[in-house]
Amino acid sequence: MKILDPENEQPLTNDQPGLLFVRGPNVMQGYLGKPKRLLPSCVTAGTTLDIATLDEDGFLRVTDRLSRFSKIGGEMVHT
């Protein structure tokens, strides 16, 4: 799990809000056949982009969402 700057994808220090990235065997790799977004480069289209902070003890706090809309059933829905 890491927090990156949404502009340049560089790691942020503790308690700085940025894009949340999570990796592991239980995390979905992406959407089949979907192109990747331009920013961040490792996020697939249709993904919600959570803004979060990580404190010095490793506690995660999701504080916002970069995208306020998600495509559900072909419709754009406010989230």
PyMOL Python script that loads the backbone (N, CA, C, O; Angstrom):
from pymol import cmd

cmd.read_pdbstr("""\
ATOM      1  N   MET A   1       0.852  -1.158   0.000  1.00  0.00           N
ATOM      2  CA  MET A   1       0.000   0.000   0.000  1.00  0.00           C
ATOM      3  C   MET A   1       0.904   1.229   0.000  1.00  0.00           C
ATOM      4  O   MET A   1       1.884   1.300   0.742  1.00  0.00           O
ATOM      5  N   LYS A   2       0.552   2.200  -0.855  1.00  0.00           N
ATOM      6  CA  LYS A   2       1.332   3.438  -0.889  1.00  0.00           C
ATOM      7  C   LYS A   2       0.443   4.593  -1.323  1.00  0.00           C
ATOM      8  O   LYS A   2      -0.608   4.398  -1.934  1.00  0.00           O
ATOM      9  N   ILE A   3       0.885   5.791  -0.997  1.00  0.00           N
ATOM     10  CA  ILE A   3       0.186   7.024  -1.354  1.00  0.00           C
ATOM     11  C   ILE A   3       1.096   7.789  -2.307  1.00  0.00           C
ATOM     12  O   ILE A   3       2.255   8.066  -1.997  1.00  0.00           O
ATOM     13  N   LEU A   4       0.537   8.133  -3.497  1.00  0.00           N
ATOM     14  CA  LEU A   4       1.322   8.838  -4.510  1.00  0.00           C
ATOM     15  C   LEU A   4       0.688  10.175  -4.858  1.00  0.00           C
ATOM     16  O   LEU A   4      -0.526  10.350  -4.751  1.00  0.00           O
ATOM     17  N   ASP A   5       1.529  11.116  -5.277  1.00  0.00           N
ATOM     18  CA  ASP A   5       1.068  12.418  -5.751  1.00  0.00           C
ATOM     19  C   ASP A   5       0.274  12.202  -7.040  1.00  0.00           C
ATOM     20  O   ASP A   5       0.775  11.541  -7.950  1.00  0.00           O
ATOM     21  N   PRO A   6      -0.945  12.735  -7.152  1.00  0.00           N
ATOM     22  CA  PRO A   6      -1.756  12.521  -8.360  1.00  0.00           C
ATOM     23  C   PRO A   6      -1.195  13.185  -9.615  1.00  0.00           C
ATOM     24  O   PRO A   6      -1.551  12.791 -10.726  1.00  0.00           O
ATOM     25  N   GLU A   7      -0.334  14.174  -9.463  1.00  0.00           N
ATOM     26  CA  GLU A   7       0.227  14.884 -10.617  1.00  0.00           C
ATOM     27  C   GLU A   7       1.411  14.149 -11.236  1.00  0.00           C
ATOM     28  O   GLU A   7       1.526  14.080 -12.459  1.00  0.00           O
ATOM     29  N   ASN A   8       2.299  13.596 -10.392  1.00  0.00           N
ATOM     30  CA  ASN A   8       3.527  13.022 -10.932  1.00  0.00           C
ATOM     31  C   ASN A   8       3.802  11.584 -10.477  1.00  0.00           C
ATOM     32  O   ASN A   8       4.832  11.008 -10.828  1.00  0.00           O
ATOM     33  N   GLU A   9       2.885  11.007  -9.697  1.00  0.00           N
ATOM     34  CA  GLU A   9       2.978   9.625  -9.215  1.00  0.00           C
ATOM     35  C   GLU A   9       4.203   9.371  -8.339  1.00  0.00           C
ATOM     36  O   GLU A   9       4.668   8.236  -8.242  1.00  0.00           O
ATOM     37  N   GLN A  10       4.727  10.414  -7.703  1.00  0.00           N
ATOM     38  CA  GLN A  10       5.854  10.267  -6.782  1.00  0.00           C
ATOM     39  C   GLN A  10       5.321   9.967  -5.378  1.00  0.00           C
ATOM     40  O   GLN A  10       4.260  10.468  -5.005  1.00  0.00           O
ATOM     41  N   PRO A  11       6.043   9.155  -4.593  1.00  0.00           N
ATOM     42  CA  PRO A  11       5.605   8.831  -3.225  1.00  0.00           C
ATOM     43  C   PRO A  11       5.500  10.089  -2.357  1.00  0.00           C
ATOM     44  O   PRO A  11       6.291  11.023  -2.491  1.00  0.00           O
ATOM     45  N   LEU A  12       4.513  10.088  -1.474  1.00  0.00           N
ATOM     46  CA  LEU A  12       4.323  11.189  -0.536  1.00  0.00           C
ATOM     47  C   LEU A  12       4.721  10.748   0.864  1.00  0.00           C
ATOM     48  O   LEU A  12       4.718   9.556   1.174  1.00  0.00           O
ATOM     49  N   THR A  13       5.062  11.711   1.703  1.00  0.00           N
ATOM     50  CA  THR A  13       5.419  11.404   3.083  1.00  0.00           C
ATOM     51  C   THR A  13       4.163  11.206   3.916  1.00  0.00           C
ATOM     52  O   THR A  13       3.051  11.469   3.459  1.00  0.00           O
ATOM     53  N   ASN A  14       4.356  10.738   5.144  1.00  0.00           N
ATOM     54  CA  ASN A  14       3.232  10.476   6.039  1.00  0.00           C
ATOM     55  C   ASN A  14       2.328  11.694   6.182  1.00  0.00           C
ATOM     56  O   ASN A  14       2.781  12.838   6.209  1.00  0.00           O
ATOM     57  N   ASP A  15       1.043  11.406   6.271  1.00  0.00           N
ATOM     58  CA  ASP A  15      -0.008  12.403   6.499  1.00  0.00           C
ATOM     59  C   ASP A  15      -0.226  13.373   5.340  1.00  0.00           C
ATOM     60  O   ASP A  15      -0.955  14.352   5.501  1.00  0.00           O
ATOM     61  N   GLN A  16       0.384  13.133   4.175  1.00  0.00           N
ATOM     62  CA  GLN A  16       0.098  13.943   2.990  1.00  0.00           C
ATOM     63  C   GLN A  16      -0.956  13.222   2.165  1.00  0.00           C
ATOM     64  O   GLN A  16      -0.787  12.042   1.861  1.00  0.00           O
ATOM     65  N   PRO A  17      -2.048  13.902   1.791  1.00  0.00           N
ATOM     66  CA  PRO A  17      -3.079  13.243   0.993  1.00  0.00           C
ATOM     67  C   PRO A  17      -2.625  13.012  -0.448  1.00  0.00           C
ATOM     68  O   PRO A  17      -1.982  13.870  -1.052  1.00  0.00           O
ATOM     69  N   GLY A  18      -2.962  11.859  -0.981  1.00  0.00           N
ATOM     70  CA  GLY A  18      -2.629  11.523  -2.360  1.00  0.00           C
ATOM     71  C   GLY A  18      -3.418  10.307  -2.809  1.00  0.00           C
ATOM     72  O   GLY A  18      -4.292   9.824  -2.089  1.00  0.00           O
ATOM     73  N   LEU A  19      -3.106   9.810  -4.009  1.00  0.00           N
ATOM     74  CA  LEU A  19      -3.801   8.651  -4.558  1.00  0.00           C
ATOM     75  C   LEU A  19      -3.395   7.391  -3.820  1.00  0.00           C
ATOM     76  O   LEU A  19      -2.214   7.160  -3.565  1.00  0.00           O
ATOM     77  N   LEU A  20      -4.386   6.575  -3.479  1.00  0.00           N
ATOM     78  CA  LEU A  20      -4.146   5.315  -2.786  1.00  0.00           C
ATOM     79  C   LEU A  20      -3.890   4.209  -3.799  1.00  0.00           C
ATOM     80  O   LEU A  20      -4.687   3.994  -4.712  1.00  0.00           O
ATOM     81  N   PHE A  21      -2.776   3.514  -3.632  1.00  0.00           N
ATOM     82  CA  PHE A  21      -2.440   2.349  -4.452  1.00  0.00           C
ATOM     83  C   PHE A  21      -2.277   1.153  -3.528  1.00  0.00           C
ATOM     84  O   PHE A  21      -1.565   1.218  -2.526  1.00  0.00           O
ATOM     85  N   VAL A  22      -2.952   0.052  -3.880  1.00  0.00           N
ATOM     86  CA  VAL A  22      -2.884  -1.170  -3.087  1.00  0.00           C
ATOM     87  C   VAL A  22      -2.542  -2.311  -4.024  1.00  0.00           C
ATOM     88  O   VAL A  22      -3.084  -2.404  -5.125  1.00  0.00           O
ATOM     89  N   ARG A  23      -1.637  -3.185  -3.584  1.00  0.00           N
ATOM     90  CA  ARG A  23      -1.258  -4.335  -4.392  1.00  0.00           C
ATOM     91  C   ARG A  23      -1.219  -5.563  -3.488  1.00  0.00           C
ATOM     92  O   ARG A  23      -0.840  -5.473  -2.320  1.00  0.00           O
ATOM     93  N   GLY A  24      -1.608  -6.694  -4.029  1.00  0.00           N
ATOM     94  CA  GLY A  24      -1.559  -7.941  -3.286  1.00  0.00           C
ATOM     95  C   GLY A  24      -2.321  -9.024  -4.021  1.00  0.00           C
ATOM     96  O   GLY A  24      -2.994  -8.739  -5.012  1.00  0.00           O
ATOM     97  N   PRO A  25      -2.230 -10.265  -3.555  1.00  0.00           N
ATOM     98  CA  PRO A  25      -2.888 -11.374  -4.249  1.00  0.00           C
ATOM     99  C   PRO A  25      -4.415 -11.294  -4.216  1.00  0.00           C
ATOM    100  O   PRO A  25      -5.087 -11.921  -5.035  1.00  0.00           O
ATOM    101  N   ASN A  26      -4.957 -10.531  -3.280  1.00  0.00           N
ATOM    102  CA  ASN A  26      -6.405 -10.410  -3.163  1.00  0.00           C
ATOM    103  C   ASN A  26      -6.970  -9.179  -3.866  1.00  0.00           C
ATOM    104  O   ASN A  26      -8.167  -8.911  -3.765  1.00  0.00           O
ATOM    105  N   VAL A  27      -6.132  -8.429  -4.574  1.00  0.00           N
ATOM    106  CA  VAL A  27      -6.561  -7.209  -5.252  1.00  0.00           C
ATOM    107  C   VAL A  27      -6.748  -7.494  -6.737  1.00  0.00           C
ATOM    108  O   VAL A  27      -5.880  -8.087  -7.378  1.00  0.00           O
ATOM    109  N   MET A  28      -7.890  -7.067  -7.279  1.00  0.00           N
ATOM    110  CA  MET A  28      -8.181  -7.261  -8.693  1.00  0.00           C
ATOM    111  C   MET A  28      -7.123  -6.554  -9.542  1.00  0.00           C
ATOM    112  O   MET A  28      -6.734  -5.424  -9.245  1.00  0.00           O
ATOM    113  N   GLN A  29      -6.663  -7.220 -10.592  1.00  0.00           N
ATOM    114  CA  GLN A  29      -5.603  -6.684 -11.440  1.00  0.00           C
ATOM    115  C   GLN A  29      -6.094  -5.615 -12.410  1.00  0.00           C
ATOM    116  O   GLN A  29      -5.282  -4.829 -12.898  1.00  0.00           O
ATOM    117  N   GLY A  30      -7.364  -5.556 -12.703  1.00  0.00           N
ATOM    118  CA  GLY A  30      -7.897  -4.569 -13.631  1.00  0.00           C
ATOM    119  C   GLY A  30      -9.149  -5.100 -14.290  1.00  0.00           C
ATOM    120  O   GLY A  30      -9.644  -6.169 -13.933  1.00  0.00           O
ATOM    121  N   TYR A  31      -9.650  -4.370 -15.231  1.00  0.00           N
ATOM    122  CA  TYR A  31     -10.840  -4.751 -15.969  1.00  0.00           C
ATOM    123  C   TYR A  31     -10.423  -5.320 -17.316  1.00  0.00           C
ATOM    124  O   TYR A  31      -9.699  -4.667 -18.068  1.00  0.00           O
ATOM    125  N   LEU A  32     -10.868  -6.518 -17.625  1.00  0.00           N
ATOM    126  CA  LEU A  32     -10.504  -7.206 -18.845  1.00  0.00           C
ATOM    127  C   LEU A  32     -10.826  -6.363 -20.069  1.00  0.00           C
ATOM    128  O   LEU A  32     -11.965  -5.933 -20.249  1.00  0.00           O
ATOM    129  N   GLY A  33      -9.825  -6.127 -20.910  1.00  0.00           N
ATOM    130  CA  GLY A  33     -10.025  -5.408 -22.160  1.00  0.00           C
ATOM    131  C   GLY A  33     -10.175  -3.907 -22.025  1.00  0.00           C
ATOM    132  O   GLY A  33     -10.477  -3.237 -23.013  1.00  0.00           O
ATOM    133  N   LYS A  34      -9.976  -3.353 -20.838  1.00  0.00           N
ATOM    134  CA  LYS A  34     -10.117  -1.906 -20.652  1.00  0.00           C
ATOM    135  C   LYS A  34      -8.758  -1.223 -20.767  1.00  0.00           C
ATOM    136  O   LYS A  34      -7.768  -1.711 -20.221  1.00  0.00           O
ATOM    137  N   PRO A  35      -8.707  -0.092 -21.477  1.00  0.00           N
ATOM    138  CA  PRO A  35      -7.429   0.631 -21.577  1.00  0.00           C
ATOM    139  C   PRO A  35      -7.077   1.302 -20.256  1.00  0.00           C
ATOM    140  O   PRO A  35      -7.953   1.587 -19.439  1.00  0.00           O
ATOM    141  N   LYS A  36      -5.798   1.547 -20.057  1.00  0.00           N
ATOM    142  CA  LYS A  36      -5.353   2.252 -18.859  1.00  0.00           C
ATOM    143  C   LYS A  36      -5.603   3.748 -19.028  1.00  0.00           C
ATOM    144  O   LYS A  36      -5.611   4.260 -20.147  1.00  0.00           O
ATOM    145  N   ARG A  37      -5.805   4.440 -17.918  1.00  0.00           N
ATOM    146  CA  ARG A  37      -5.952   5.898 -17.930  1.00  0.00           C
ATOM    147  C   ARG A  37      -4.603   6.539 -18.196  1.00  0.00           C
ATOM    148  O   ARG A  37      -3.560   5.899 -18.068  1.00  0.00           O
ATOM    149  N   LEU A  38      -4.636   7.794 -18.563  1.00  0.00           N
ATOM    150  CA  LEU A  38      -3.376   8.521 -18.746  1.00  0.00           C
ATOM    151  C   LEU A  38      -2.718   8.811 -17.408  1.00  0.00           C
ATOM    152  O   LEU A  38      -1.494   8.732 -17.298  1.00  0.00           O
ATOM    153  N   LEU A  39      -3.495   9.143 -16.395  1.00  0.00           N
ATOM    154  CA  LEU A  39      -2.954   9.433 -15.073  1.00  0.00           C
ATOM    155  C   LEU A  39      -3.881   8.879 -14.023  1.00  0.00           C
ATOM    156  O   LEU A  39      -5.075   9.176 -14.064  1.00  0.00           O
ATOM    157  N   PRO A  40      -3.417   8.119 -13.118  1.00  0.00           N
ATOM    158  CA  PRO A  40      -2.094   7.533 -13.049  1.00  0.00           C
ATOM    159  C   PRO A  40      -1.960   6.386 -14.039  1.00  0.00           C
ATOM    160  O   PRO A  40      -2.957   5.765 -14.407  1.00  0.00           O
ATOM    161  N   SER A  41      -0.763   6.106 -14.464  1.00  0.00           N
ATOM    162  CA  SER A  41      -0.542   5.158 -15.546  1.00  0.00           C
ATOM    163  C   SER A  41      -0.895   3.725 -15.182  1.00  0.00           C
ATOM    164  O   SER A  41      -1.177   2.923 -16.071  1.00  0.00           O
ATOM    165  N   CYS A  42      -0.889   3.386 -13.913  1.00  0.00           N
ATOM    166  CA  CYS A  42      -1.130   1.998 -13.532  1.00  0.00           C
ATOM    167  C   CYS A  42      -2.565   1.729 -13.102  1.00  0.00           C
ATOM    168  O   CYS A  42      -2.852   0.656 -12.571  1.00  0.00           O
ATOM    169  N   VAL A  43      -3.473   2.678 -13.319  1.00  0.00           N
ATOM    170  CA  VAL A  43      -4.873   2.491 -12.945  1.00  0.00           C
ATOM    171  C   VAL A  43      -5.691   2.262 -14.200  1.00  0.00           C
ATOM    172  O   VAL A  43      -5.521   2.979 -15.187  1.00  0.00           O
ATOM    173  N   THR A  44      -6.584   1.266 -14.181  1.00  0.00           N
ATOM    174  CA  THR A  44      -7.392   0.966 -15.346  1.00  0.00           C
ATOM    175  C   THR A  44      -8.620   1.864 -15.412  1.00  0.00           C
ATOM    176  O   THR A  44      -9.052   2.414 -14.399  1.00  0.00           O
ATOM    177  N   ALA A  45      -9.174   2.006 -16.601  1.00  0.00           N
ATOM    178  CA  ALA A  45     -10.377   2.819 -16.800  1.00  0.00           C
ATOM    179  C   ALA A  45     -11.519   2.241 -15.983  1.00  0.00           C
ATOM    180  O   ALA A  45     -11.623   1.024 -15.831  1.00  0.00           O
ATOM    181  N   GLY A  46     -12.372   3.104 -15.457  1.00  0.00           N
ATOM    182  CA  GLY A  46     -13.514   2.674 -14.679  1.00  0.00           C
ATOM    183  C   GLY A  46     -13.219   2.540 -13.198  1.00  0.00           C
ATOM    184  O   GLY A  46     -14.114   2.225 -12.414  1.00  0.00           O
ATOM    185  N   THR A  47     -11.991   2.771 -12.808  1.00  0.00           N
ATOM    186  CA  THR A  47     -11.600   2.636 -11.414  1.00  0.00           C
ATOM    187  C   THR A  47     -11.889   3.925 -10.663  1.00  0.00           C
ATOM    188  O   THR A  47     -11.671   5.017 -11.189  1.00  0.00           O
ATOM    189  N   THR A  48     -12.382   3.800  -9.427  1.00  0.00           N
ATOM    190  CA  THR A  48     -12.529   4.993  -8.599  1.00  0.00           C
ATOM    191  C   THR A  48     -11.173   5.312  -8.011  1.00  0.00           C
ATOM    192  O   THR A  48     -10.426   4.408  -7.636  1.00  0.00           O
ATOM    193  N   LEU A  49     -10.857   6.564  -7.929  1.00  0.00           N
ATOM    194  CA  LEU A  49      -9.542   7.002  -7.467  1.00  0.00           C
ATOM    195  C   LEU A  49      -9.680   7.605  -6.076  1.00  0.00           C
ATOM    196  O   LEU A  49     -10.112   8.749  -5.933  1.00  0.00           O
ATOM    197  N   ASP A  50      -9.315   6.844  -5.054  1.00  0.00           N
ATOM    198  CA  ASP A  50      -9.447   7.300  -3.683  1.00  0.00           C
ATOM    199  C   ASP A  50      -8.246   8.135  -3.261  1.00  0.00           C
ATOM    200  O   ASP A  50      -7.099   7.808  -3.566  1.00  0.00           O
ATOM    201  N   ILE A  51      -8.539   9.225  -2.549  1.00  0.00           N
ATOM    202  CA  ILE A  51      -7.517  10.072  -1.945  1.00  0.00           C
ATOM    203  C   ILE A  51      -7.416   9.655  -0.483  1.00  0.00           C
ATOM    204  O   ILE A  51      -8.428   9.538   0.208  1.00  0.00           O
ATOM    205  N   ALA A  52      -6.191   9.431  -0.018  1.00  0.00           N
ATOM    206  CA  ALA A  52      -6.005   8.931   1.335  1.00  0.00           C
ATOM    207  C   ALA A  52      -4.717   9.460   1.930  1.00  0.00           C
ATOM    208  O   ALA A  52      -3.875  10.023   1.231  1.00  0.00           O
ATOM    209  N   THR A  53      -4.578   9.270   3.239  1.00  0.00           N
ATOM    210  CA  THR A  53      -3.333   9.554   3.936  1.00  0.00           C
ATOM    211  C   THR A  53      -2.911   8.288   4.669  1.00  0.00           C
ATOM    212  O   THR A  53      -3.742   7.446   5.008  1.00  0.00           O
ATOM    213  N   LEU A  54      -1.630   8.168   4.904  1.00  0.00           N
ATOM    214  CA  LEU A  54      -1.063   7.054   5.650  1.00  0.00           C
ATOM    215  C   LEU A  54      -0.208   7.664   6.752  1.00  0.00           C
ATOM    216  O   LEU A  54       0.715   8.429   6.474  1.00  0.00           O
ATOM    217  N   ASP A  55      -0.517   7.325   8.016  1.00  0.00           N
ATOM    218  CA  ASP A  55       0.253   7.944   9.099  1.00  0.00           C
ATOM    219  C   ASP A  55       1.506   7.138   9.423  1.00  0.00           C
ATOM    220  O   ASP A  55       1.728   6.075   8.841  1.00  0.00           O
ATOM    221  N   GLU A  56       2.316   7.629  10.335  1.00  0.00           N
ATOM    222  CA  GLU A  56       3.603   7.003  10.652  1.00  0.00           C
ATOM    223  C   GLU A  56       3.453   5.618  11.275  1.00  0.00           C
ATOM    224  O   GLU A  56       4.399   4.829  11.263  1.00  0.00           O
ATOM    225  N   ASP A  57       2.265   5.313  11.821  1.00  0.00           N
ATOM    226  CA  ASP A  57       2.012   3.989  12.387  1.00  0.00           C
ATOM    227  C   ASP A  57       1.423   3.018  11.369  1.00  0.00           C
ATOM    228  O   ASP A  57       1.154   1.860  11.690  1.00  0.00           O
ATOM    229  N   GLY A  58       1.221   3.503  10.119  1.00  0.00           N
ATOM    230  CA  GLY A  58       0.687   2.643   9.067  1.00  0.00           C
ATOM    231  C   GLY A  58      -0.820   2.621   8.974  1.00  0.00           C
ATOM    232  O   GLY A  58      -1.378   1.802   8.244  1.00  0.00           O
ATOM    233  N   PHE A  59      -1.496   3.504   9.699  1.00  0.00           N
ATOM    234  CA  PHE A  59      -2.952   3.566   9.629  1.00  0.00           C
ATOM    235  C   PHE A  59      -3.371   4.372   8.407  1.00  0.00           C
ATOM    236  O   PHE A  59      -2.832   5.444   8.131  1.00  0.00           O
ATOM    237  N   LEU A  60      -4.336   3.835   7.691  1.00  0.00           N
ATOM    238  CA  LEU A  60      -4.836   4.443   6.460  1.00  0.00           C
ATOM    239  C   LEU A  60      -6.122   5.200   6.738  1.00  0.00           C
ATOM    240  O   LEU A  60      -6.980   4.727   7.483  1.00  0.00           O
ATOM    241  N   ARG A  61      -6.255   6.383   6.136  1.00  0.00           N
ATOM    242  CA  ARG A  61      -7.484   7.161   6.240  1.00  0.00           C
ATOM    243  C   ARG A  61      -7.869   7.623   4.841  1.00  0.00           C
ATOM    244  O   ARG A  61      -7.159   8.420   4.229  1.00  0.00           O
ATOM    245  N   VAL A  62      -8.999   7.121   4.333  1.00  0.00           N
ATOM    246  CA  VAL A  62      -9.515   7.562   3.032  1.00  0.00           C
ATOM    247  C   VAL A  62     -10.285   8.848   3.280  1.00  0.00           C
ATOM    248  O   VAL A  62     -11.224   8.878   4.076  1.00  0.00           O
ATOM    249  N   THR A  63      -9.880   9.913   2.590  1.00  0.00           N
ATOM    250  CA  THR A  63     -10.437  11.236   2.877  1.00  0.00           C
ATOM    251  C   THR A  63     -11.286  11.816   1.754  1.00  0.00           C
ATOM    252  O   THR A  63     -12.091  12.716   1.995  1.00  0.00           O
ATOM    253  N   ASP A  64     -11.121  11.317   0.533  1.00  0.00           N
ATOM    254  CA  ASP A  64     -11.822  11.917  -0.599  1.00  0.00           C
ATOM    255  C   ASP A  64     -11.751  10.959  -1.776  1.00  0.00           C
ATOM    256  O   ASP A  64     -11.179   9.874  -1.674  1.00  0.00           O
ATOM    257  N   ARG A  65     -12.330  11.365  -2.882  1.00  0.00           N
ATOM    258  CA  ARG A  65     -12.264  10.594  -4.118  1.00  0.00           C
ATOM    259  C   ARG A  65     -11.969  11.561  -5.255  1.00  0.00           C
ATOM    260  O   ARG A  65     -12.623  12.596  -5.377  1.00  0.00           O
ATOM    261  N   LEU A  66     -10.988  11.227  -6.087  1.00  0.00           N
ATOM    262  CA  LEU A  66     -10.604  12.082  -7.201  1.00  0.00           C
ATOM    263  C   LEU A  66     -11.717  12.163  -8.235  1.00  0.00           C
ATOM    264  O   LEU A  66     -11.968  13.225  -8.806  1.00  0.00           O
ATOM    265  N   SER A  67     -12.384  11.038  -8.473  1.00  0.00           N
ATOM    266  CA  SER A  67     -13.495  10.999  -9.417  1.00  0.00           C
ATOM    267  C   SER A  67     -14.793  10.843  -8.641  1.00  0.00           C
ATOM    268  O   SER A  67     -14.907   9.952  -7.799  1.00  0.00           O
ATOM    269  N   ARG A  68     -15.755  11.682  -8.907  1.00  0.00           N
ATOM    270  CA  ARG A  68     -17.036  11.633  -8.213  1.00  0.00           C
ATOM    271  C   ARG A  68     -18.076  10.795  -8.954  1.00  0.00           C
ATOM    272  O   ARG A  68     -19.205  10.650  -8.487  1.00  0.00           O
ATOM    273  N   PHE A  69     -17.698  10.244 -10.105  1.00  0.00           N
ATOM    274  CA  PHE A  69     -18.639   9.465 -10.893  1.00  0.00           C
ATOM    275  C   PHE A  69     -18.055   8.099 -11.209  1.00  0.00           C
ATOM    276  O   PHE A  69     -16.849   7.968 -11.422  1.00  0.00           O
ATOM    277  N   SER A  70     -18.909   7.080 -11.240  1.00  0.00           N
ATOM    278  CA  SER A  70     -18.527   5.735 -11.643  1.00  0.00           C
ATOM    279  C   SER A  70     -19.507   5.264 -12.704  1.00  0.00           C
ATOM    280  O   SER A  70     -20.679   5.640 -12.691  1.00  0.00           O
ATOM    281  N   LYS A  71     -19.024   4.446 -13.614  1.00  0.00           N
ATOM    282  CA  LYS A  71     -19.898   3.891 -14.645  1.00  0.00           C
ATOM    283  C   LYS A  71     -20.465   2.580 -14.118  1.00  0.00           C
ATOM    284  O   LYS A  71     -19.726   1.620 -13.897  1.00  0.00           O
ATOM    285  N   ILE A  72     -21.770   2.542 -13.920  1.00  0.00           N
ATOM    286  CA  ILE A  72     -22.451   1.369 -13.408  1.00  0.00           C
ATOM    287  C   ILE A  72     -23.568   1.010 -14.369  1.00  0.00           C
ATOM    288  O   ILE A  72     -24.483   1.804 -14.587  1.00  0.00           O
ATOM    289  N   GLY A  73     -23.498  -0.188 -14.947  1.00  0.00           N
ATOM    290  CA  GLY A  73     -24.525  -0.621 -15.892  1.00  0.00           C
ATOM    291  C   GLY A  73     -24.635   0.291 -17.103  1.00  0.00           C
ATOM    292  O   GLY A  73     -25.723   0.466 -17.651  1.00  0.00           O
ATOM    293  N   GLY A  74     -23.514   0.874 -17.526  1.00  0.00           N
ATOM    294  CA  GLY A  74     -23.508   1.757 -18.683  1.00  0.00           C
ATOM    295  C   GLY A  74     -23.919   3.187 -18.392  1.00  0.00           C
ATOM    296  O   GLY A  74     -23.897   4.029 -19.290  1.00  0.00           O
ATOM    297  N   GLU A  75     -24.295   3.479 -17.150  1.00  0.00           N
ATOM    298  CA  GLU A  75     -24.720   4.819 -16.759  1.00  0.00           C
ATOM    299  C   GLU A  75     -23.675   5.445 -15.842  1.00  0.00           C
ATOM    300  O   GLU A  75     -23.082   4.757 -15.011  1.00  0.00           O
ATOM    301  N   MET A  76     -23.452   6.745 -15.992  1.00  0.00           N
ATOM    302  CA  MET A  76     -22.562   7.465 -15.073  1.00  0.00           C
ATOM    303  C   MET A  76     -23.356   7.812 -13.814  1.00  0.00           C
ATOM    304  O   MET A  76     -24.380   8.493 -13.876  1.00  0.00           O
ATOM    305  N   VAL A  77     -22.864   7.331 -12.676  1.00  0.00           N
ATOM    306  CA  VAL A  77     -23.565   7.495 -11.397  1.00  0.00           C
ATOM    307  C   VAL A  77     -22.679   8.288 -10.456  1.00  0.00           C
ATOM    308  O   VAL A  77     -21.492   7.996 -10.311  1.00  0.00           O
ATOM    309  N   HIS A  78     -23.268   9.301  -9.809  1.00  0.00           N
ATOM    310  CA  HIS A  78     -22.537  10.088  -8.815  1.00  0.00           C
ATOM    311  C   HIS A  78     -22.271   9.200  -7.605  1.00  0.00           C
ATOM    312  O   HIS A  78     -23.185   8.553  -7.095  1.00  0.00           O
ATOM    313  N   THR A  79     -21.006   9.168  -7.141  1.00  0.00           N
ATOM    314  CA  THR A  79     -20.650   8.318  -6.000  1.00  0.00           C
ATOM    315  C   THR A  79     -20.316   9.131  -4.785  1.00  0.00           C
ATOM    316  O   THR A  79     -19.995   8.571  -3.736  1.00  0.00           O
TER     317      THR A  79
END
""", "prot")
cmd.dss("prot")
cmd.show_as("cartoon", "prot")
cmd.util.cbc("prot")
cmd.orient("prot")
